[in-house]
Amino acid sequence: MTDTATAAAATRTGELLGIDNLSVSFHTRRGVVKAVRNLNLNIREGETLALVGESGCGKSVTAHAITRLVPMPPGVIESGIIRFRGTDLLSLPEKEMRALRGSKISMIFQEPMTSLNPVFTVGAQIAEVFITHEKLGKKEAFARAAELLNLVKIPDPVKRAKSYPHQLSGGMRQRAMIAMALASPEPGLMIADEPTTALDVTIQAQILQLLSELKERVGMALLLITHDMGVVAETADRVAVMYAGRKVEDAPVVDLFANPRHPYTAGLLGCQCSAPSNRNAARLTSINGSVPDLLTLGEGCPFANRCDNVKDECMESFPDISKAGEEHEFRCHNPIPGPGASI
């Protein structure tokens, strides 16, 4: 299929981003770490997709692969296609990718203090996006930066635009990062990598509400990377669950919470429901065992060593895709029975 035909097909299906068979490895002194394995994922125009799983499951590596920010070396994109509106990002020249990254794909990192330059004011860093991509003068770009700080509900935005990152609170820094992401001329996709992890509960709720409001206002799609299923329930349209570099389940958010089919998904939901903040929880539950060493993963299901439903074939091969409805996919040799199933 030609590039033009591929782009047309993506437009017809409403696909904004499509990932086919993505594998990313890191070559270390101990050996090859298989961080992402044969990942298939898609995000529709205007959709919020939550990518969830424990630390080290490959969520952030996936985000860095989309934006072509995987450090190479030691990272290597072994295989795969990443389409953005029909264009394969992995085949783009670096100059074109840099332009796309700044104009149509933006990213909010987990800790803004490591992403914001400490020697430049917040306003100057946001203004740089306008100067680079819209060729504005410094004065006009700075004024636009202050407008965005106001949009993300930072009080006294002109004053704050003249502040350095260390002079802002954690919540304000995260809002400044969101403002920088919104400075893109035509934002199509915003990637938010654990955007509320370092913030207190009240500020977390404000940031999530802000992201939802801005998403609707500018019509962008949101890839939300998190391990917090409570955040997922409040924010996402659809959920993809990753474990040890593999996607194990993908479903609309209501369906996933009501009818998880993979034991790992059920375990994540069980941990959330039994969290100490939940007064109705009888006791704190957890998933037995620990995440396997990605250096020694075989071809079987990576969750097999922690699963109560494990069978011999789970140790030998990673299961094919099974369906529980038109949009609910999972990979499990011995899944949790669906509603109405005979046991």
C-alpha positions in Angstrom: 0.0 0.0 0.0 1.4 3.5 -0.9 1.9 6.1 1.8 -1.0 8.1 0.4 -3.3 5.0 0.5 -2.1 4.2 4.1 -2.9 7.8 5.2 -6.3 7.6 3.6 -7.1 4.3 5.3 -6.1 5.8 8.6 -8.4 8.7 8.1 -11.3 6.5 7.2 -11.0 4.4 10.4 -10.4 7.5 12.6 -7.0 6.2 13.6 -4.6 8.9 14.8 -1.7 6.7 15.9 -1.2 3.1 15.0 1.6 0.8 16.3 2.3 -2.5 14.7 4.6 -5.2 16.1 6.8 -2.8 18.0 9.8 -4.3 19.7 12.4 -2.2 21.7 15.5 -3.6 23.4 18.3 -2.2 25.4 21.8 -3.7 25.2 23.4 -3.6 28.6 26.5 -5.2 30.3 24.3 -7.9 31.7 22.7 -8.7 28.3 19.7 -7.6 26.1 16.7 -6.3 27.9 13.5 -6.8 25.9 11.6 -3.8 27.1 8.7 -3.9 24.6 7.8 -7.0 22.6 5.5 -7.1 19.5 3.3 -4.3 20.7 0.2 -3.5 18.8 -1.7 -0.4 19.8 -3.9 2.3 18.3 -5.4 5.7 19.3 -8.3 7.3 17.6 -8.7 11.0 16.9 -9.8 12.8 20.1 -9.6 9.6 22.2 -8.0 9.2 25.7 -6.1 5.9 25.9 -4.7 4.9 29.2 -1.6 2.7 29.0 -1.3 1.0 32.4 1.0 -1.5 34.2 3.6 -1.8 36.9 6.9 0.2 36.8 9.2 -1.4 34.2 6.5 -2.9 32.0 7.4 -0.8 29.0 4.9 2.1 29.2 7.5 4.9 29.1 9.6 3.1 26.5 6.6 3.0 24.3 6.1 6.7 24.7 9.7 7.4 23.9 9.6 5.2 20.8 6.6 7.1 19.5 8.4 10.4 19.9 11.7 8.9 18.7 13.4 9.7 22.0 14.7 6.2 22.8 18.5 6.7 23.5 20.3 4.8 20.8 22.6 3.2 21.9 21.9 1.4 24.2 18.3 1.3 22.9 17.4 -0.4 19.7 14.0 -0.4 17.9 14.2 -4.0 16.7 11.0 -4.0 14.6 7.7 -2.4 14.0 5.8 0.5 12.4 4.5 3.6 14.2 2.0 5.5 12.1 0.8 9.0 12.8 -2.0 10.0 10.5 -0.7 7.4 8.1 3.0 8.4 8.2 5.5 5.9 9.5 7.4 7.9 12.2 10.3 5.4 12.3 11.2 6.1 8.7 11.1 9.9 8.9 14.4 11.8 8.6 15.4 13.3 12.0 14.7 16.9 10.9 11.1 16.0 9.9 10.6 14.1 13.1 11.8 17.0 15.2 9.3 19.3 13.4 6.5 16.8 14.0 7.5 16.3 17.6 7.2 20.0 18.3 4.1 20.8 16.3 1.7 17.8 16.3 3.0 15.4 19.0 3.8 16.7 22.4 4.8 15.1 25.7 4.5 15.8 29.4 7.1 14.1 31.4 6.8 12.6 34.9 9.0 15.0 36.7 9.0 18.6 35.3 12.1 19.6 37.2 14.1 17.2 35.0 12.4 18.5 31.8 12.4 22.3 32.4 15.8 24.0 31.9 16.7 25.6 35.3 18.6 28.5 33.7 15.8 29.9 31.6 12.5 31.3 32.8 9.3 29.3 32.3 8.0 31.9 29.8 11.1 31.8 27.7 11.0 28.0 27.4 7.3 28.1 26.3 8.0 31.0 24.0 10.8 29.0 22.3 8.1 26.7 20.8 6.4 29.7 19.1 9.7 31.1 17.9 10.8 27.8 16.4 7.5 26.6 14.9 5.6 29.8 14.2 8.6 32.2 13.6 7.2 34.7 16.1 9.3 37.5 17.6 10.5 37.2 21.2 8.0 39.8 22.5 5.0 38.2 20.8 6.1 34.7 21.7 6.4 35.6 25.4 2.9 37.2 25.4 1.6 33.9 23.9 3.4 32.0 26.6 1.7 34.1 29.3 -1.7 33.4 27.6 -1.1 29.7 27.8 -0.1 29.9 31.5 -3.4 31.6 32.0 -5.2 28.9 30.1 -3.7 26.2 32.4 -5.0 28.2 35.4 -1.7 29.5 36.8 -2.4 32.7 38.8 -0.7 35.9 37.8 0.6 34.4 34.5 2.8 37.3 33.4 4.7 37.2 36.7 5.0 33.5 36.6 6.3 33.5 33.0 9.2 35.5 34.3 9.9 32.9 37.1 12.5 30.1 37.0 11.3 26.5 37.4 12.7 26.3 41.0 10.5 29.3 42.0 7.3 27.4 41.1 5.5 24.7 43.1 5.3 21.2 41.8 1.8 21.7 40.6 2.6 24.9 38.8 5.6 23.3 37.1 3.4 20.5 35.9 0.9 23.1 34.6 3.8 24.9 32.9 4.7 21.6 31.1 1.1 21.2 29.9 1.2 24.8 28.6 4.4 24.0 26.7 2.8 21.0 25.2 -0.2 23.1 24.1 2.1 25.6 22.4 2.2 23.2 19.5 0.6 24.9 16.5 -1.9 22.0 15.9 -1.6 19.5 18.7 -2.9 16.1 17.5 -1.6 13.9 20.3 -0.5 14.7 23.8 1.5 12.0 25.7 1.3 12.4 29.5 3.8 10.1 31.2 2.7 9.7 34.9 1.7 13.4 35.0 0.5 13.4 38.6 2.9 11.0 40.4 4.9 13.5 42.4 1.8 15.6 43.3 -0.5 15.5 46.3 -4.0 14.2 45.9 -5.7 17.6 45.6 -3.3 18.8 42.9 -3.5 15.5 41.1 -7.2 15.9 40.7 -6.8 19.4 39.4 -4.2 18.4 36.8 -6.4 15.5 35.6 -9.4 17.8 35.3 -7.3 20.3 33.5 -6.1 17.7 31.0 -9.6 16.6 30.3 -10.8 20.2 29.8 -8.0 21.1 27.5 -8.4 17.9 25.5 -12.0 18.7 24.7 -11.1 22.4 24.0 -8.4 21.8 21.4 -9.7 18.5 20.1 -6.5 16.5 20.7 -6.1 12.8 21.6 -4.4 11.9 24.9 -2.1 8.9 25.7 -2.1 8.7 29.5 0.6 6.6 31.0 -0.1 5.5 34.5 -0.2 2.7 37.1 -3.1 4.2 39.0 -6.4 2.5 38.0 -8.4 5.2 39.9 -6.9 7.8 37.4 -7.9 5.5 34.6 -11.5 5.2 35.7 -11.9 9.0 35.9 -10.1 9.9 32.7 -9.8 7.2 30.0 -12.1 6.1 27.1 -10.1 2.9 26.6 -7.4 1.0 28.4 -4.4 -1.0 27.3 -2.7 -3.1 30.0 1.0 -4.0 29.7 3.0 -6.5 31.7 6.8 -7.1 31.3 6.9 -5.6 27.8 3.7 -7.3 26.5 0.2 -6.0 26.0 -2.1 -8.4 27.7 -5.5 -6.7 27.5 -7.2 -3.8 25.6 -10.8 -2.7 26.1 -13.1 0.2 26.6 -12.7 1.5 30.2 -16.2 0.5 31.4 -15.9 -3.0 29.9 -12.4 -3.6 31.4 -13.4 -2.6 34.9 -16.6 -4.6 34.8 -15.2 -7.6 33.0 -11.4 -8.1 33.2 -10.4 -11.3 31.4 -6.6 -11.4 32.1 -5.6 -12.3 35.6 -3.1 -9.5 35.7 -5.8 -6.9 34.9 -7.9 -8.4 37.7 -5.0 -8.2 40.1 -4.4 -4.5 39.3 -8.1 -3.7 39.9 -8.0 -5.8 43.1 -5.1 -3.8 44.4 -6.9 -0.5 43.6 -10.1 -1.6 45.3 -8.2 -2.6 48.5 -6.1 0.5 48.7 -5.8 2.0 52.3 -7.9 5.0 51.2 -10.8 2.7 50.4 -12.7 2.4 53.7 -14.8 -0.4 52.5 -11.8 -2.6 51.8 -11.6 -5.7 54.0 -7.8 -6.0 53.7 -5.0 -4.8 51.6 -4.4 -7.2 48.7 -1.5 -7.6 46.3 -0.3 -9.6 43.4 1.8 -12.5 44.5 5.4 -12.8 43.4 7.5 -10.3 41.5 8.0 -9.0 38.0 10.3 -11.4 36.0 13.8 -10.4 34.9 13.5 -9.0 31.4 16.9 -10.4 30.6 15.8 -14.0 30.9 12.2 -13.9 29.6 11.3 -16.9 27.5 8.5 -17.2 24.9 5.8 -18.1 27.4 3.4 -15.7 29.2 5.5 -13.3 31.3 2.8 -13.4 34.1 2.9 -17.2 34.4 5.1 -17.2 37.5 2.6 -15.0 39.4 -0.7 -16.4 38.1 -3.2 -18.5 40.0 -4.7 -19.8 36.7 -1.4 -21.0 35.2 -1.3 -24.0 32.9 1.6 -25.9 31.3 1.1 -24.1 28.0 1.4 -20.7 29.7 5.1 -21.5 30.4 5.7 -22.5 26.7 4.0 -19.9 24.5 2.6 -16.4 24.6 -1.2 -16.8 23.8 -2.8 -15.5 20.6 -5.4 -12.7 20.7 -8.8 -13.6 22.1 -12.0 -11.5 21.8 -14.6 -10.7 24.4 -16.7 -8.4 22.2 -15.9 -6.3 19.3 -13.4 -4.0 21.1 -12.2 -6.2 24.0 -9.0 -8.1 23.3 -6.9 -10.2 25.7 -4.1 -12.7 25.5 -4.5 -15.5 28.0 -4.5 -19.3 27.8 -6.8 -19.6 30.8 -8.7 -16.4 31.1 -11.2 -15.3 33.8 -14.6 -16.5 32.6 -16.9 -13.8 31.2 -20.4 -13.0 32.4 -22.8 -15.9 32.0 -20.0 -18.4 31.4 -20.5 -21.9 32.8 -17.7 -23.0 35.2 
